[in-house]
Amino acid sequence: GGVAASGGASAAAGKVKREEVFVTSKLWCTNQRPDKVGPACAKTLSDLQLDYLDLYLIHWPMHLHPEHEKGLFPLDDEGKAIPDPSNPSFAAVWAEMEKLVDEGKCKNIGLSNFNIEQIESILTDCRIKPACLQVESHPQLPNLGLLEYCKKNGIAFVAYSPLANPGSKFRRPEQKNLLDNDVVKGIAEVHSVTPGQVLIRYQVDKGNAVIPKSVTPSRIVENLAVTGFSLTAEEVDKLSDISKDFPAP
């Protein structure tokens, strides 16, 4: 939010040209009703001081109660999410996303965290195919089935958390730090790079877009410096095999 807001403000102030900035935003779960998609996008554009978004994604494949007093994360007394009682279809929400493209408010529209069945429900009736699927992907959770599906259907695969969230509170207790994994470290040593660079290059060599996150300037520079080497097919397979020791929950 803050990065996008500052980027949008900079473009609005003339510090950079608008076409030099690629701005992505997401439709939150409480706005996943057909009548709320347009207003939600309009608010985002107003907040960012922009005329259009380069990419707008449906954030999660779930509809949360849009008018609940508990706001963006409506939970009941047992801590369970409170769903939207109208339960709109993904196709109906997507049709409103398509209108945003028609109106010039979004250059591209896509999905985040959807599975194959949920994507299929949109592809069946859509006029505009999702430009991309943004999903967590790293050797502990490579999502190879989703990757194959996206390739087959011409949907760009965008990998977030390529380092497997080493400092995240959402990591499972048994989830070991991938940066300390012997396979990752061994490949890094062969190429004289860091384990983090190996994990980012793993995505690049599979043909994926990859969006590592960091607020540390030196790490940001390191994350970008992955063009000077490539992984062999055998190394990519070895990294993918790490998932066999880390079954899905």
C-alpha positions as CSV (number, residue, x, y, z in Angstrom):
1,G,0.0,0.0,0.0
2,G,2.6,2.6,1.1
3,V,5.0,1.8,-1.8
4,A,2.1,2.0,-4.3
5,A,0.9,5.2,-2.8
6,S,4.3,6.9,-2.9
7,G,4.8,5.7,-6.4
8,G,1.4,7.0,-7.5
9,A,2.0,10.3,-5.8
10,S,5.4,10.6,-7.5
11,A,3.8,10.0,-10.8
12,A,1.1,12.5,-10.1
13,A,3.7,15.1,-9.0
14,G,5.6,14.7,-12.2
15,K,8.7,13.2,-10.6
16,V,8.5,10.2,-12.9
17,K,6.5,9.5,-16.0
18,R,3.4,7.4,-15.4
19,E,4.4,4.9,-18.0
20,E,7.6,4.3,-16.1
21,V,5.8,2.9,-13.1
22,F,3.9,-0.4,-13.1
23,V,1.2,-0.2,-10.4
24,T,-0.6,-3.3,-9.2
25,S,-3.4,-3.3,-6.6
26,K,-5.9,-5.9,-5.4
27,L,-9.6,-6.2,-4.8
28,W,-10.1,-7.2,-1.1
29,C,-12.4,-9.9,0.0
30,T,-15.0,-7.6,1.5
31,N,-15.4,-5.9,-1.9
32,Q,-16.1,-9.1,-3.9
33,R,-19.7,-8.3,-4.7
34,P,-20.5,-7.2,-8.3
35,D,-21.8,-3.8,-7.1
36,K,-18.7,-3.1,-5.0
37,V,-15.9,-3.9,-7.6
38,G,-16.2,-0.5,-9.4
39,P,-16.3,1.6,-6.3
40,A,-13.4,-0.3,-4.7
41,C,-11.2,0.3,-7.8
42,A,-12.3,4.0,-7.9
43,K,-11.2,4.4,-4.3
44,T,-7.8,2.8,-5.0
45,L,-7.3,5.1,-8.0
46,S,-8.2,8.1,-5.9
47,D,-5.9,7.1,-3.0
48,L,-3.0,6.6,-5.4
49,Q,-3.8,9.8,-7.4
50,L,-3.9,7.8,-10.6
51,D,-6.1,7.5,-13.7
52,Y,-5.5,3.8,-14.2
53,L,-3.9,0.7,-12.7
54,D,-1.5,-1.5,-14.8
55,L,-2.8,-4.6,-13.0
56,Y,-5.7,-5.3,-10.7
57,L,-6.1,-8.7,-9.0
58,I,-8.8,-10.4,-7.0
59,H,-6.8,-10.9,-3.8
60,W,-8.2,-14.1,-2.4
61,P,-10.8,-16.6,-3.6
62,M,-13.2,-15.8,-0.8
63,H,-16.1,-13.5,-0.2
64,L,-16.2,-11.9,3.2
65,H,-19.2,-10.0,4.6
66,P,-18.9,-6.5,3.1
67,E,-21.0,-4.6,5.7
68,H,-20.0,-6.2,8.9
69,E,-19.0,-4.0,11.8
70,K,-15.7,-5.8,12.1
71,G,-14.4,-4.2,8.9
72,L,-11.8,-5.8,6.6
73,F,-11.4,-9.0,8.6
74,P,-14.8,-10.0,9.9
75,L,-14.4,-12.9,12.2
76,D,-17.1,-14.6,14.4
77,D,-16.6,-15.4,18.1
78,E,-14.8,-18.6,17.2
79,G,-12.3,-16.8,15.0
80,K,-13.8,-18.0,11.8
81,A,-14.2,-15.7,8.8
82,I,-17.8,-14.4,8.3
83,P,-18.7,-15.0,4.6
84,D,-20.8,-12.8,2.4
85,P,-24.3,-14.1,2.7
86,S,-25.0,-13.2,-0.9
87,N,-22.2,-15.6,-2.0
88,P,-21.6,-14.2,-5.5
89,S,-19.9,-16.4,-8.1
90,F,-16.4,-15.7,-9.1
91,A,-17.6,-15.3,-12.7
92,A,-20.0,-12.5,-11.6
93,V,-17.2,-10.6,-9.9
94,W,-14.9,-11.2,-12.8
95,A,-17.5,-9.7,-15.2
96,E,-17.2,-6.5,-13.2
97,M,-13.4,-6.6,-13.4
98,E,-13.7,-6.9,-17.2
99,K,-15.7,-3.6,-17.2
100,L,-12.8,-1.9,-15.5
101,V,-10.7,-2.8,-18.5
102,D,-13.4,-1.6,-20.9
103,E,-13.5,1.7,-19.1
104,G,-9.7,2.2,-19.2
105,K,-9.4,2.0,-15.4
106,C,-7.2,-1.1,-15.5
107,K,-4.8,-2.2,-18.2
108,N,-4.8,-5.8,-17.1
109,I,-6.8,-7.9,-14.6
110,G,-5.8,-11.1,-12.9
111,L,-6.1,-13.4,-9.9
112,S,-4.2,-14.1,-6.7
113,N,-4.2,-17.4,-4.6
114,F,-6.8,-19.1,-6.8
115,N,-6.7,-22.9,-7.4
116,I,-7.3,-24.6,-10.7
117,E,-11.0,-25.3,-10.1
118,Q,-11.6,-21.6,-9.2
119,I,-9.7,-20.4,-12.2
120,E,-11.8,-22.7,-14.4
121,S,-15.0,-21.2,-13.1
122,I,-13.8,-17.9,-14.5
123,L,-12.4,-19.1,-17.8
124,T,-15.7,-20.8,-18.7
125,D,-17.5,-17.5,-19.2
126,C,-15.0,-14.7,-19.3
127,R,-14.5,-12.2,-22.2
128,I,-11.0,-11.2,-20.9
129,K,-8.8,-14.0,-19.7
130,P,-6.8,-13.4,-16.5
131,A,-3.5,-11.9,-17.4
132,C,-1.7,-13.6,-14.5
133,L,-2.0,-15.7,-11.4
134,Q,-0.1,-14.5,-8.4
135,V,0.6,-17.3,-5.9
136,E,3.1,-18.4,-3.3
137,S,5.9,-20.5,-4.9
138,H,9.3,-21.7,-3.6
139,P,10.9,-25.2,-3.3
140,Q,8.9,-26.1,-0.2
141,L,5.7,-25.2,-2.1
142,P,6.5,-25.0,-5.8
143,N,2.8,-25.3,-7.0
144,L,4.0,-27.2,-10.1
145,G,0.5,-28.3,-11.0
146,L,-0.8,-24.7,-11.1
147,L,2.3,-23.7,-13.1
148,E,1.5,-26.3,-15.7
149,Y,-2.1,-25.2,-15.9
150,C,-1.2,-21.6,-16.3
151,K,1.3,-22.4,-19.1
152,K,-1.4,-24.4,-20.9
153,N,-3.9,-21.6,-20.6
154,G,-1.6,-18.7,-21.4
155,I,-1.8,-17.2,-17.9
156,A,1.4,-15.7,-16.5
157,F,2.6,-17.3,-13.3
158,V,3.8,-14.7,-10.7
159,A,5.6,-16.2,-7.7
160,Y,5.5,-14.4,-4.4
161,S,7.4,-15.4,-1.3
162,P,10.2,-17.0,-3.3
163,L,12.3,-17.2,-0.2
164,A,9.5,-18.9,1.7
165,N,8.9,-16.0,4.2
166,P,11.9,-16.6,6.5
167,G,10.7,-14.1,9.0
168,S,6.9,-14.6,8.7
169,K,4.7,-15.3,11.7
170,F,2.6,-17.4,9.3
171,R,5.3,-20.1,8.8
172,R,4.5,-23.5,10.1
173,P,6.6,-24.7,13.2
174,E,8.2,-27.5,11.2
175,Q,9.1,-25.2,8.2
176,K,12.8,-24.8,8.1
177,N,14.5,-21.7,6.7
178,L,15.1,-22.4,3.0
179,L,18.2,-20.1,3.1
180,D,19.8,-22.7,5.4
181,N,18.8,-25.7,3.3
182,D,21.8,-27.8,2.3
183,V,20.6,-28.3,-1.3
184,V,20.1,-24.5,-1.7
185,K,23.4,-23.7,-0.1
186,G,25.3,-26.3,-2.2
187,I,23.9,-24.9,-5.5
188,A,24.7,-21.3,-4.3
189,E,28.3,-22.4,-3.7
190,V,28.6,-23.8,-7.2
191,H,27.5,-20.5,-8.8
192,S,29.3,-18.2,-6.2
193,V,26.0,-16.6,-5.3
194,T,23.8,-16.3,-2.2
195,P,21.1,-18.9,-1.3
196,G,18.5,-16.1,-1.8
197,Q,19.7,-15.5,-5.4
198,V,19.4,-19.2,-6.1
199,L,15.8,-19.2,-4.9
200,I,14.9,-16.3,-7.1
201,R,16.7,-17.7,-10.1
202,Y,14.8,-21.0,-9.5
203,Q,11.6,-19.1,-10.5
204,V,13.2,-17.3,-13.4
205,D,14.6,-20.5,-14.9
206,K,11.1,-22.0,-14.7
207,G,9.8,-19.1,-16.8
208,N,8.0,-17.4,-13.9
209,A,7.7,-13.8,-13.0
210,V,9.0,-13.4,-9.4
211,I,8.3,-10.7,-6.8
212,P,10.6,-11.0,-3.8
213,K,9.9,-8.6,-0.9
214,S,12.5,-6.6,1.1
215,V,12.8,-3.2,2.7
216,T,16.6,-3.5,3.1
217,P,18.4,-1.7,0.2
218,S,21.3,-4.2,0.1
219,R,18.9,-7.1,-0.2
220,I,16.9,-5.4,-2.9
221,V,20.1,-5.0,-4.9
222,E,21.0,-8.6,-4.2
223,N,17.6,-9.8,-5.3
224,L,17.9,-8.1,-8.7
225,A,21.4,-9.4,-9.3
226,V,20.3,-12.8,-10.7
227,T,21.0,-12.3,-14.4
228,G,24.6,-13.4,-14.3
229,F,24.0,-17.2,-13.9
230,S,21.5,-19.9,-14.7
231,L,20.5,-23.1,-13.0
232,T,20.8,-26.4,-14.8
233,A,17.7,-28.5,-15.4
234,E,19.1,-30.9,-12.8
235,E,19.5,-28.2,-10.2
236,V,15.9,-27.0,-10.8
237,D,14.7,-30.5,-10.3
238,K,16.7,-30.9,-7.1
239,L,15.2,-27.7,-5.7
240,S,11.7,-28.8,-6.7
241,D,12.3,-32.1,-4.9
242,I,12.7,-30.3,-1.6
243,S,8.9,-30.2,-1.5
244,K,8.8,-34.0,-1.1
245,D,10.2,-33.5,2.4
246,F,7.6,-30.8,3.2
247,P,4.1,-32.1,2.5
248,A,1.3,-29.6,2.1
249,P,-0.8,-29.0,5.3
